[in-house]
Amino acid sequence: MTSSSTAAATMRGAVVTTEDGGRLNAFAAEPRMQVVAADNGWGFHERAEKLNGRMAMLGFIALLATEIALGGEAFTQGLLGIG
């Protein structure tokens, strides 16, 4: 199917391959994964996962409150068009 082409145009940050029909495909080069400590504040760690879960729960409660306050008009009828 695809094979690496040395004669293909080189692109910075991409891997260029050639198909059977002679078409060129450019695939982005993926960045390396970095493992960071929880003190840095970035990355996947327990504190970030807990915050993400809490924000999801807060958003769900806000959706339910909006539905109750507007009688189902905001989400089910307004966005989905049902009901």
PDB file of N, CA, C and O in Angstrom:
ATOM      1  N   MET A   1       0.816  -1.174   0.000  1.00  0.00           N
ATOM      2  CA  MET A   1       0.000   0.000   0.000  1.00  0.00           C
ATOM      3  C   MET A   1       0.867   1.247   0.000  1.00  0.00           C
ATOM      4  O   MET A   1       1.007   1.903  -1.032  1.00  0.00           O
ATOM      5  N   THR A   2       1.448   1.581   1.144  1.00  0.00           N
ATOM      6  CA  THR A   2       2.280   2.768   1.205  1.00  0.00           C
ATOM      7  C   THR A   2       3.706   2.355   1.499  1.00  0.00           C
ATOM      8  O   THR A   2       3.968   1.345   2.153  1.00  0.00           O
ATOM      9  N   SER A   3       4.593   3.147   1.009  1.00  0.00           N
ATOM     10  CA  SER A   3       6.011   2.895   1.279  1.00  0.00           C
ATOM     11  C   SER A   3       6.709   4.235   1.402  1.00  0.00           C
ATOM     12  O   SER A   3       6.280   5.230   0.819  1.00  0.00           O
ATOM     13  N   SER A   4       7.784   4.249   2.162  1.00  0.00           N
ATOM     14  CA  SER A   4       8.531   5.494   2.330  1.00  0.00           C
ATOM     15  C   SER A   4       9.206   5.856   1.015  1.00  0.00           C
ATOM     16  O   SER A   4       9.708   4.989   0.300  1.00  0.00           O
ATOM     17  N   SER A   5       9.210   7.107   0.717  1.00  0.00           N
ATOM     18  CA  SER A   5       9.805   7.575  -0.523  1.00  0.00           C
ATOM     19  C   SER A   5      10.952   8.505  -0.205  1.00  0.00           C
ATOM     20  O   SER A   5      10.785   9.497   0.505  1.00  0.00           O
ATOM     21  N   THR A   6      12.106   8.183  -0.730  1.00  0.00           N
ATOM     22  CA  THR A   6      13.256   9.057  -0.513  1.00  0.00           C
ATOM     23  C   THR A   6      13.265  10.196  -1.513  1.00  0.00           C
ATOM     24  O   THR A   6      13.844  11.248  -1.244  1.00  0.00           O
ATOM     25  N   ALA A   7      12.622  10.002  -2.679  1.00  0.00           N
ATOM     26  CA  ALA A   7      12.601  11.045  -3.699  1.00  0.00           C
ATOM     27  C   ALA A   7      11.476  12.039  -3.472  1.00  0.00           C
ATOM     28  O   ALA A   7      11.422  13.066  -4.149  1.00  0.00           O
ATOM     29  N   ALA A   8      10.580  11.761  -2.540  1.00  0.00           N
ATOM     30  CA  ALA A   8       9.451  12.652  -2.287  1.00  0.00           C
ATOM     31  C   ALA A   8       9.921  13.944  -1.645  1.00  0.00           C
ATOM     32  O   ALA A   8      10.990  14.012  -1.039  1.00  0.00           O
ATOM     33  N   ALA A   9       9.098  14.958  -1.794  1.00  0.00           N
ATOM     34  CA  ALA A   9       9.420  16.246  -1.192  1.00  0.00           C
ATOM     35  C   ALA A   9       9.457  16.109   0.326  1.00  0.00           C
ATOM     36  O   ALA A   9       8.597  15.464   0.925  1.00  0.00           O
ATOM     37  N   THR A  10      10.452  16.716   0.928  1.00  0.00           N
ATOM     38  CA  THR A  10      10.541  16.635   2.386  1.00  0.00           C
ATOM     39  C   THR A  10       9.810  17.821   2.987  1.00  0.00           C
ATOM     40  O   THR A  10       9.909  18.946   2.499  1.00  0.00           O
ATOM     41  N   MET A  11       9.077  17.550   4.053  1.00  0.00           N
ATOM     42  CA  MET A  11       8.344  18.583   4.758  1.00  0.00           C
ATOM     43  C   MET A  11       8.807  18.568   6.194  1.00  0.00           C
ATOM     44  O   MET A  11       8.995  17.501   6.777  1.00  0.00           O
ATOM     45  N   ARG A  12       8.992  19.735   6.769  1.00  0.00           N
ATOM     46  CA  ARG A  12       9.432  19.822   8.156  1.00  0.00           C
ATOM     47  C   ARG A  12       8.330  19.332   9.085  1.00  0.00           C
ATOM     48  O   ARG A  12       7.197  19.806   9.007  1.00  0.00           O
ATOM     49  N   GLY A  13       8.653  18.386   9.962  1.00  0.00           N
ATOM     50  CA  GLY A  13       7.705  17.870  10.922  1.00  0.00           C
ATOM     51  C   GLY A  13       6.704  16.896  10.349  1.00  0.00           C
ATOM     52  O   GLY A  13       5.668  16.661  10.970  1.00  0.00           O
ATOM     53  N   ALA A  14       6.970  16.309   9.169  1.00  0.00           N
ATOM     54  CA  ALA A  14       6.029  15.381   8.559  1.00  0.00           C
ATOM     55  C   ALA A  14       6.762  14.198   7.953  1.00  0.00           C
ATOM     56  O   ALA A  14       7.928  14.298   7.572  1.00  0.00           O
ATOM     57  N   VAL A  15       6.063  13.082   7.871  1.00  0.00           N
ATOM     58  CA  VAL A  15       6.558  11.899   7.191  1.00  0.00           C
ATOM     59  C   VAL A  15       5.801  11.805   5.877  1.00  0.00           C
ATOM     60  O   VAL A  15       4.571  11.742   5.879  1.00  0.00           O
ATOM     61  N   VAL A  16       6.509  11.794   4.759  1.00  0.00           N
ATOM     62  CA  VAL A  16       5.884  11.778   3.447  1.00  0.00           C
ATOM     63  C   VAL A  16       5.986  10.368   2.875  1.00  0.00           C
ATOM     64  O   VAL A  16       7.074   9.795   2.819  1.00  0.00           O
ATOM     65  N   THR A  17       4.846   9.808   2.449  1.00  0.00           N
ATOM     66  CA  THR A  17       4.810   8.482   1.835  1.00  0.00           C
ATOM     67  C   THR A  17       4.182   8.590   0.459  1.00  0.00           C
ATOM     68  O   THR A  17       3.511   9.574   0.148  1.00  0.00           O
ATOM     69  N   THR A  18       4.406   7.564  -0.372  1.00  0.00           N
ATOM     70  CA  THR A  18       3.844   7.519  -1.713  1.00  0.00           C
ATOM     71  C   THR A  18       2.914   6.323  -1.823  1.00  0.00           C
ATOM     72  O   THR A  18       3.283   5.213  -1.438  1.00  0.00           O
ATOM     73  N   GLU A  19       1.714   6.536  -2.344  1.00  0.00           N
ATOM     74  CA  GLU A  19       0.755   5.460  -2.549  1.00  0.00           C
ATOM     75  C   GLU A  19       1.075   4.706  -3.825  1.00  0.00           C
ATOM     76  O   GLU A  19       1.997   5.065  -4.557  1.00  0.00           O
ATOM     77  N   ASP A  20       0.293   3.639  -4.090  1.00  0.00           N
ATOM     78  CA  ASP A  20       0.487   2.846  -5.302  1.00  0.00           C
ATOM     79  C   ASP A  20       0.251   3.669  -6.557  1.00  0.00           C
ATOM     80  O   ASP A  20       0.919   3.461  -7.570  1.00  0.00           O
ATOM     81  N   GLY A  21      -0.684   4.593  -6.500  1.00  0.00           N
ATOM     82  CA  GLY A  21      -1.002   5.408  -7.666  1.00  0.00           C
ATOM     83  C   GLY A  21      -0.075   6.599  -7.852  1.00  0.00           C
ATOM     84  O   GLY A  21      -0.300   7.412  -8.749  1.00  0.00           O
ATOM     85  N   GLY A  22       0.959   6.724  -7.031  1.00  0.00           N
ATOM     86  CA  GLY A  22       1.904   7.820  -7.153  1.00  0.00           C
ATOM     87  C   GLY A  22       1.523   9.065  -6.380  1.00  0.00           C
ATOM     88  O   GLY A  22       2.221  10.075  -6.465  1.00  0.00           O
ATOM     89  N   ARG A  23       0.427   9.020  -5.621  1.00  0.00           N
ATOM     90  CA  ARG A  23       0.014  10.175  -4.836  1.00  0.00           C
ATOM     91  C   ARG A  23       0.847  10.256  -3.564  1.00  0.00           C
ATOM     92  O   ARG A  23       1.213   9.232  -2.986  1.00  0.00           O
ATOM     93  N   LEU A  24       1.147  11.487  -3.130  1.00  0.00           N
ATOM     94  CA  LEU A  24       1.934  11.696  -1.923  1.00  0.00           C
ATOM     95  C   LEU A  24       1.017  11.928  -0.731  1.00  0.00           C
ATOM     96  O   LEU A  24       0.002  12.614  -0.849  1.00  0.00           O
ATOM     97  N   ASN A  25       1.370  11.364   0.403  1.00  0.00           N
ATOM     98  CA  ASN A  25       0.654  11.579   1.656  1.00  0.00           C
ATOM     99  C   ASN A  25       1.641  12.144   2.667  1.00  0.00           C
ATOM    100  O   ASN A  25       2.761  11.647   2.787  1.00  0.00           O
ATOM    101  N   ALA A  26       1.238  13.165   3.384  1.00  0.00           N
ATOM    102  CA  ALA A  26       2.077  13.740   4.434  1.00  0.00           C
ATOM    103  C   ALA A  26       1.386  13.518   5.770  1.00  0.00           C
ATOM    104  O   ALA A  26       0.268  13.987   5.982  1.00  0.00           O
ATOM    105  N   PHE A  27       2.052  12.803   6.674  1.00  0.00           N
ATOM    106  CA  PHE A  27       1.537  12.529   7.997  1.00  0.00           C
ATOM    107  C   PHE A  27       2.346  13.323   9.009  1.00  0.00           C
ATOM    108  O   PHE A  27       3.575  13.343   8.943  1.00  0.00           O
ATOM    109  N   ALA A  28       1.669  13.976   9.942  1.00  0.00           N
ATOM    110  CA  ALA A  28       2.354  14.786  10.945  1.00  0.00           C
ATOM    111  C   ALA A  28       3.194  13.895  11.847  1.00  0.00           C
ATOM    112  O   ALA A  28       2.777  12.797  12.215  1.00  0.00           O
ATOM    113  N   ALA A  29       4.378  14.374  12.199  1.00  0.00           N
ATOM    114  CA  ALA A  29       5.227  13.667  13.155  1.00  0.00           C
ATOM    115  C   ALA A  29       4.693  13.946  14.554  1.00  0.00           C
ATOM    116  O   ALA A  29       4.531  15.102  14.943  1.00  0.00           O
ATOM    117  N   GLU A  30       4.422  12.888  15.309  1.00  0.00           N
ATOM    118  CA  GLU A  30       3.853  13.063  16.638  1.00  0.00           C
ATOM    119  C   GLU A  30       4.923  13.472  17.639  1.00  0.00           C
ATOM    120  O   GLU A  30       6.048  12.975  17.583  1.00  0.00           O
ATOM    121  N   PRO A  31       4.580  14.378  18.560  1.00  0.00           N
ATOM    122  CA  PRO A  31       5.557  14.787  19.576  1.00  0.00           C
ATOM    123  C   PRO A  31       5.794  13.670  20.581  1.00  0.00           C
ATOM    124  O   PRO A  31       4.942  12.798  20.753  1.00  0.00           O
ATOM    125  N   ARG A  32       6.925  13.690  21.235  1.00  0.00           N
ATOM    126  CA  ARG A  32       7.248  12.694  22.249  1.00  0.00           C
ATOM    127  C   ARG A  32       6.406  12.940  23.496  1.00  0.00           C
ATOM    128  O   ARG A  32       6.127  14.082  23.861  1.00  0.00           O
ATOM    129  N   MET A  33       6.006  11.839  24.145  1.00  0.00           N
ATOM    130  CA  MET A  33       5.261  11.939  25.405  1.00  0.00           C
ATOM    131  C   MET A  33       6.205  12.358  26.513  1.00  0.00           C
ATOM    132  O   MET A  33       7.344  11.897  26.572  1.00  0.00           O
ATOM    133  N   GLN A  34       5.737  13.226  27.388  1.00  0.00           N
ATOM    134  CA  GLN A  34       6.535  13.654  28.523  1.00  0.00           C
ATOM    135  C   GLN A  34       5.780  13.333  29.801  1.00  0.00           C
ATOM    136  O   GLN A  34       4.608  13.679  29.949  1.00  0.00           O
ATOM    137  N   VAL A  35       6.464  12.671  30.720  1.00  0.00           N
ATOM    138  CA  VAL A  35       5.887  12.377  32.021  1.00  0.00           C
ATOM    139  C   VAL A  35       6.326  13.485  32.971  1.00  0.00           C
ATOM    140  O   VAL A  35       7.520  13.731  33.142  1.00  0.00           O
ATOM    141  N   VAL A  36       5.357  14.148  33.583  1.00  0.00           N
ATOM    142  CA  VAL A  36       5.669  15.267  34.457  1.00  0.00           C
ATOM    143  C   VAL A  36       5.208  14.948  35.868  1.00  0.00           C
ATOM    144  O   VAL A  36       4.335  14.106  36.074  1.00  0.00           O
ATOM    145  N   ALA A  37       5.788  15.610  36.810  1.00  0.00           N
ATOM    146  CA  ALA A  37       5.391  15.439  38.208  1.00  0.00           C
ATOM    147  C   ALA A  37       4.104  16.216  38.470  1.00  0.00           C
ATOM    148  O   ALA A  37       3.808  17.186  37.772  1.00  0.00           O
ATOM    149  N   ALA A  38       3.345  15.795  39.468  1.00  0.00           N
ATOM    150  CA  ALA A  38       2.082  16.449  39.787  1.00  0.00           C
ATOM    151  C   ALA A  38       2.283  17.888  40.264  1.00  0.00           C
ATOM    152  O   ALA A  38       1.355  18.695  40.204  1.00  0.00           O
ATOM    153  N   ASP A  39       3.471  18.209  40.731  1.00  0.00           N
ATOM    154  CA  ASP A  39       3.742  19.564  41.216  1.00  0.00           C
ATOM    155  C   ASP A  39       3.764  20.585  40.091  1.00  0.00           C
ATOM    156  O   ASP A  39       3.548  21.771  40.339  1.00  0.00           O
ATOM    157  N   ASN A  40       4.024  20.150  38.845  1.00  0.00           N
ATOM    158  CA  ASN A  40       4.126  21.084  37.732  1.00  0.00           C
ATOM    159  C   ASN A  40       2.778  21.639  37.294  1.00  0.00           C
ATOM    160  O   ASN A  40       2.722  22.711  36.692  1.00  0.00           O
ATOM    161  N   GLY A  41       1.693  20.929  37.584  1.00  0.00           N
ATOM    162  CA  GLY A  41       0.372  21.422  37.232  1.00  0.00           C
ATOM    163  C   GLY A  41      -0.107  21.026  35.850  1.00  0.00           C
ATOM    164  O   GLY A  41      -1.255  21.322  35.519  1.00  0.00           O
ATOM    165  N   TRP A  42       0.699  20.374  35.018  1.00  0.00           N
ATOM    166  CA  TRP A  42       0.300  19.962  33.676  1.00  0.00           C
ATOM    167  C   TRP A  42       0.429  18.454  33.574  1.00  0.00           C
ATOM    168  O   TRP A  42       1.208  17.838  34.302  1.00  0.00           O
ATOM    169  N   GLY A  43      -0.338  17.860  32.667  1.00  0.00           N
ATOM    170  CA  GLY A  43      -0.235  16.425  32.427  1.00  0.00           C
ATOM    171  C   GLY A  43      -1.345  15.656  33.118  1.00  0.00           C
ATOM    172  O   GLY A  43      -2.193  16.235  33.796  1.00  0.00           O
ATOM    173  N   PHE A  44      -1.326  14.346  32.937  1.00  0.00           N
ATOM    174  CA  PHE A  44      -2.340  13.468  33.518  1.00  0.00           C
ATOM    175  C   PHE A  44      -1.872  13.018  34.890  1.00  0.00           C
ATOM    176  O   PHE A  44      -0.923  12.242  35.004  1.00  0.00           O
ATOM    177  N   HIS A  45      -2.517  13.489  35.902  1.00  0.00           N
ATOM    178  CA  HIS A  45      -2.218  13.043  37.251  1.00  0.00           C
ATOM    179  C   HIS A  45      -3.517  13.074  38.049  1.00  0.00           C
ATOM    180  O   HIS A  45      -4.537  13.566  37.568  1.00  0.00           O
ATOM    181  N   GLU A  46      -3.474  12.555  39.248  1.00  0.00           N
ATOM    182  CA  GLU A  46      -4.683  12.357  40.041  1.00  0.00           C
ATOM    183  C   GLU A  46      -5.435  13.658  40.301  1.00  0.00           C
ATOM    184  O   GLU A  46      -6.665  13.683  40.265  1.00  0.00           O
ATOM    185  N   ARG A  47      -4.703  14.737  40.561  1.00  0.00           N
ATOM    186  CA  ARG A  47      -5.359  16.017  40.854  1.00  0.00           C
ATOM    187  C   ARG A  47      -6.125  16.529  39.636  1.00  0.00           C
ATOM    188  O   ARG A  47      -7.241  17.029  39.776  1.00  0.00           O
ATOM    189  N   ALA A  48      -5.543  16.411  38.452  1.00  0.00           N
ATOM    190  CA  ALA A  48      -6.217  16.877  37.239  1.00  0.00           C
ATOM    191  C   ALA A  48      -7.436  16.021  36.927  1.00  0.00           C
ATOM    192  O   ALA A  48      -8.465  16.539  36.492  1.00  0.00           O
ATOM    193  N   GLU A  49      -7.327  14.715  37.145  1.00  0.00           N
ATOM    194  CA  GLU A  49      -8.459  13.833  36.882  1.00  0.00           C
ATOM    195  C   GLU A  49      -9.620  14.113  37.836  1.00  0.00           C
ATOM    196  O   GLU A  49     -10.779  14.080  37.423  1.00  0.00           O
ATOM    197  N   LYS A  50      -9.322  14.386  39.099  1.00  0.00           N
ATOM    198  CA  LYS A  50     -10.378  14.721  40.055  1.00  0.00           C
ATOM    199  C   LYS A  50     -11.061  16.030  39.670  1.00  0.00           C
ATOM    200  O   LYS A  50     -12.287  16.132  39.734  1.00  0.00           O
ATOM    201  N   LEU A  51     -10.280  17.031  39.270  1.00  0.00           N
ATOM    202  CA  LEU A  51     -10.849  18.311  38.859  1.00  0.00           C
ATOM    203  C   LEU A  51     -11.726  18.135  37.624  1.00  0.00           C
ATOM    204  O   LEU A  51     -12.805  18.722  37.542  1.00  0.00           O
ATOM    205  N   ASN A  52     -11.276  17.339  36.671  1.00  0.00           N
ATOM    206  CA  ASN A  52     -12.055  17.089  35.469  1.00  0.00           C
ATOM    207  C   ASN A  52     -13.381  16.423  35.811  1.00  0.00           C
ATOM    208  O   ASN A  52     -14.419  16.798  35.266  1.00  0.00           O
ATOM    209  N   GLY A  53     -13.360  15.445  36.702  1.00  0.00           N
ATOM    210  CA  GLY A  53     -14.590  14.779  37.118  1.00  0.00           C
ATOM    211  C   GLY A  53     -15.538  15.720  37.833  1.00  0.00           C
ATOM    212  O   GLY A  53     -16.748  15.676  37.614  1.00  0.00           O
ATOM    213  N   ARG A  54     -14.991  16.571  38.689  1.00  0.00           N
ATOM    214  CA  ARG A  54     -15.834  17.522  39.422  1.00  0.00           C
ATOM    215  C   ARG A  54     -16.473  18.535  38.491  1.00  0.00           C
ATOM    216  O   ARG A  54     -17.635  18.900  38.673  1.00  0.00           O
ATOM    217  N   MET A  55     -15.721  18.997  37.488  1.00  0.00           N
ATOM    218  CA  MET A  55     -16.280  19.953  36.530  1.00  0.00           C
ATOM    219  C   MET A  55     -17.354  19.293  35.667  1.00  0.00           C
ATOM    220  O   MET A  55     -18.335  19.940  35.302  1.00  0.00           O
ATOM    221  N   ALA A  56     -17.177  18.014  35.338  1.00  0.00           N
ATOM    222  CA  ALA A  56     -18.199  17.297  34.571  1.00  0.00           C
ATOM    223  C   ALA A  56     -19.481  17.163  35.382  1.00  0.00           C
ATOM    224  O   ALA A  56     -20.576  17.343  34.850  1.00  0.00           O
ATOM    225  N   MET A  57     -19.348  16.847  36.671  1.00  0.00           N
ATOM    226  CA  MET A  57     -20.527  16.741  37.530  1.00  0.00           C
ATOM    227  C   MET A  57     -21.225  18.087  37.657  1.00  0.00           C
ATOM    228  O   MET A  57     -22.454  18.147  37.630  1.00  0.00           O
ATOM    229  N   LEU A  58     -20.462  19.167  37.794  1.00  0.00           N
ATOM    230  CA  LEU A  58     -21.036  20.505  37.895  1.00  0.00           C
ATOM    231  C   LEU A  58     -21.784  20.870  36.613  1.00  0.00           C
ATOM    232  O   LEU A  58     -22.869  21.450  36.670  1.00  0.00           O
ATOM    233  N   GLY A  59     -21.214  20.537  35.472  1.00  0.00           N
ATOM    234  CA  GLY A  59     -21.878  20.813  34.198  1.00  0.00           C
ATOM    235  C   GLY A  59     -23.171  20.038  34.042  1.00  0.00           C
ATOM    236  O   GLY A  59     -24.155  20.564  33.521  1.00  0.00           O
ATOM    237  N   PHE A  60     -23.175  18.781  34.493  1.00  0.00           N
ATOM    238  CA  PHE A  60     -24.390  17.970  34.411  1.00  0.00           C
ATOM    239  C   PHE A  60     -25.485  18.542  35.310  1.00  0.00           C
ATOM    240  O   PHE A  60     -26.649  18.603  34.914  1.00  0.00           O
ATOM    241  N   ILE A  61     -25.110  18.959  36.516  1.00  0.00           N
ATOM    242  CA  ILE A  61     -26.084  19.574  37.426  1.00  0.00           C
ATOM    243  C   ILE A  61     -26.614  20.883  36.831  1.00  0.00           C
ATOM    244  O   ILE A  61     -27.804  21.174  36.958  1.00  0.00           O
ATOM    245  N   ALA A  62     -25.761  21.666  36.193  1.00  0.00           N
ATOM    246  CA  ALA A  62     -26.198  22.908  35.553  1.00  0.00           C
ATOM    247  C   ALA A  62     -27.166  22.614  34.406  1.00  0.00           C
ATOM    248  O   ALA A  62     -28.130  23.353  34.206  1.00  0.00           O
ATOM    249  N   LEU A  63     -26.917  21.543  33.653  1.00  0.00           N
ATOM    250  CA  LEU A  63     -27.831  21.156  32.583  1.00  0.00           C
ATOM    251  C   LEU A  63     -29.190  20.772  33.148  1.00  0.00           C
ATOM    252  O   LEU A  63     -30.221  21.198  32.626  1.00  0.00           O
ATOM    253  N   LEU A  64     -29.204  19.970  34.213  1.00  0.00           N
ATOM    254  CA  LEU A  64     -30.471  19.583  34.835  1.00  0.00           C
ATOM    255  C   LEU A  64     -31.218  20.795  35.386  1.00  0.00           C
ATOM    256  O   LEU A  64     -32.434  20.899  35.230  1.00  0.00           O
ATOM    257  N   ALA A  65     -30.492  21.715  36.031  1.00  0.00           N
ATOM    258  CA  ALA A  65     -31.129  22.919  36.578  1.00  0.00           C
ATOM    259  C   ALA A  65     -31.731  23.769  35.465  1.00  0.00           C
ATOM    260  O   ALA A  65     -32.820  24.319  35.631  1.00  0.00           O
ATOM    261  N   THR A  66     -31.050  23.882  34.349  1.00  0.00           N
ATOM    262  CA  THR A  66     -31.563  24.655  33.222  1.00  0.00           C
ATOM    263  C   THR A  66     -32.811  24.003  32.643  1.00  0.00           C
ATOM    264  O   THR A  66     -33.772  24.693  32.301  1.00  0.00           O
ATOM    265  N   GLU A  67     -32.801  22.683  32.533  1.00  0.00           N
ATOM    266  CA  GLU A  67     -33.966  21.960  32.025  1.00  0.00           C
ATOM    267  C   GLU A  67     -35.178  22.174  32.923  1.00  0.00           C
ATOM    268  O   GLU A  67     -36.286  22.416  32.443  1.00  0.00           O
ATOM    269  N   ILE A  68     -34.955  22.082  34.223  1.00  0.00           N
ATOM    270  CA  ILE A  68     -36.070  22.254  35.167  1.00  0.00           C
ATOM    271  C   ILE A  68     -36.579  23.697  35.134  1.00  0.00           C
ATOM    272  O   ILE A  68     -37.788  23.925  35.127  1.00  0.00           O
ATOM    273  N   ALA A  69     -35.670  24.666  35.115  1.00  0.00           N
ATOM    274  CA  ALA A  69     -36.064  26.079  35.144  1.00  0.00           C
ATOM    275  C   ALA A  69     -36.820  26.491  33.883  1.00  0.00           C
ATOM    276  O   ALA A  69     -37.758  27.285  33.960  1.00  0.00           O
ATOM    277  N   LEU A  70     -36.426  25.964  32.726  1.00  0.00           N
ATOM    278  CA  LEU A  70     -37.057  26.366  31.467  1.00  0.00           C
ATOM    279  C   LEU A  70     -38.089  25.365  30.972  1.00  0.00           C
ATOM    280  O   LEU A  70     -38.631  25.525  29.878  1.00  0.00           O
ATOM    281  N   GLY A  71     -38.365  24.347  31.754  1.00  0.00           N
ATOM    282  CA  GLY A  71     -39.388  23.386  31.366  1.00  0.00           C
ATOM    283  C   GLY A  71     -39.002  22.501  30.199  1.00  0.00           C
ATOM    284  O   GLY A  71     -39.874  22.060  29.451  1.00  0.00           O
ATOM    285  N   GLY A  72     -37.756  22.236  30.028  1.00  0.00           N
ATOM    286  CA  GLY A  72     -37.308  21.356  28.951  1.00  0.00           C
ATOM    287  C   GLY A  72     -37.083  22.045  27.634  1.00  0.00           C
ATOM    288  O   GLY A  72     -36.855  21.376  26.626  1.00  0.00           O
ATOM    289  N   GLU A  73     -37.138  23.360  27.604  1.00  0.00           N
ATOM    290  CA  GLU A  73     -36.989  24.082  26.341  1.00  0.00           C
ATOM    291  C   GLU A  73     -35.540  24.259  25.910  1.00  0.00           C
ATOM    292  O   GLU A  73     -35.262  24.361  24.716  1.00  0.00           O
ATOM    293  N   ALA A  74     -34.616  24.298  26.860  1.00  0.00           N
ATOM    294  CA  ALA A  74     -33.242  24.657  26.526  1.00  0.00           C
ATOM    295  C   ALA A  74     -32.538  23.573  25.722  1.00  0.00           C
ATOM    296  O   ALA A  74     -32.007  23.852  24.647  1.00  0.00           O
ATOM    297  N   PHE A  75     -32.524  22.360  26.216  1.00  0.00           N
ATOM    298  CA  PHE A  75     -31.727  21.317  25.572  1.00  0.00           C
ATOM    299  C   PHE A  75     -32.570  20.414  24.682  1.00  0.00           C
ATOM    300  O   PHE A  75     -32.312  20.302  23.483  1.00  0.00           O
ATOM    301  N   THR A  76     -33.573  19.774  25.264  1.00  0.00           N
ATOM    302  CA  THR A  76     -34.315  18.766  24.507  1.00  0.00           C
ATOM    303  C   THR A  76     -35.093  19.364  23.341  1.00  0.00           C
ATOM    304  O   THR A  76     -35.093  18.804  22.245  1.00  0.00           O
ATOM    305  N   GLN A  77     -35.748  20.483  23.566  1.00  0.00           N
ATOM    306  CA  GLN A  77     -36.529  21.073  22.478  1.00  0.00           C
ATOM    307  C   GLN A  77     -35.707  22.066  21.666  1.00  0.00           C
ATOM    308  O   GLN A  77     -35.839  22.121  20.443  1.00  0.00           O
ATOM    309  N   GLY A  78     -34.872  22.841  22.320  1.00  0.00           N
ATOM    310  CA  GLY A  78     -34.126  23.875  21.614  1.00  0.00           C
ATOM    311  C   GLY A  78     -33.002  23.337  20.747  1.00  0.00           C
ATOM    312  O   GLY A  78     -32.902  23.680  19.569  1.00  0.00           O
ATOM    313  N   LEU A  79     -32.153  22.490  21.329  1.00  0.00           N
ATOM    314  CA  LEU A  79     -31.006  21.992  20.581  1.00  0.00           C
ATOM    315  C   LEU A  79     -31.298  20.698  19.830  1.00  0.00           C
ATOM    316  O   LEU A  79     -30.867  20.534  18.689  1.00  0.00           O
ATOM    317  N   LEU A  80     -32.025  19.778  20.460  1.00  0.00           N
ATOM    318  CA  LEU A  80     -32.269  18.485  19.847  1.00  0.00           C
ATOM    319  C   LEU A  80     -33.513  18.493  18.959  1.00  0.00           C
ATOM    320  O   LEU A  80     -33.625  17.683  18.039  1.00  0.00           O
ATOM    321  N   GLY A  81     -34.440  19.399  19.231  1.00  0.00           N
ATOM    322  CA  GLY A  81     -35.658  19.498  18.421  1.00  0.00           C
ATOM    323  C   GLY A  81     -36.667  18.385  18.695  1.00  0.00           C
ATOM    324  O   GLY A  81     -37.496  18.070  17.841  1.00  0.00           O
ATOM    325  N   ILE A  82     -36.596  17.790  19.885  1.00  0.00           N
ATOM    326  CA  ILE A  82     -37.564  16.739  20.219  1.00  0.00           C
ATOM    327  C   ILE A  82     -38.402  17.186  21.409  1.00  0.00           C
ATOM    328  O   ILE A  82     -37.990  18.066  22.165  1.00  0.00           O
ATOM    329  N   GLY A  83     -39.550  16.598  21.574  1.00  0.00           N
ATOM    330  CA  GLY A  83     -40.369  16.863  22.746  1.00  0.00           C
ATOM    331  C   GLY A  83     -41.453  17.854  22.578  1.00  0.00           C
ATOM    332  O   GLY A  83     -42.188  18.132  23.525  1.00  0.00           O
TER     333      GLY A  83
END
